[in-house]
């Protein structure tokens, strides 16, 4: 019975495509951040890690800082 409950005891819709995609999206973001870090872009990686939280089942880009300290050329 607990397997059919989500966060907060809410019923899970096991056929909801968003629920199936959410873990894949989260994984893609984490892989991208890991690759950025390995390509000597740790500040950008950390920025995305801090700026793309999952809230209420949605991924939201909310910049963690107003003035990122990098230059795009």
MOSUL-V64165 format. One record per pair of residues at least 12 apart in sequence whose C-alpha atoms are under 6 Angstrom apart, sorted by the first residue. I is the first residue (numbers start at 1). J is the second residue. Records with the same first field share a line. If there is no record, write none. Layout:
I->J, J
//
This chain:
33->45
50->64
51->63, 64
//
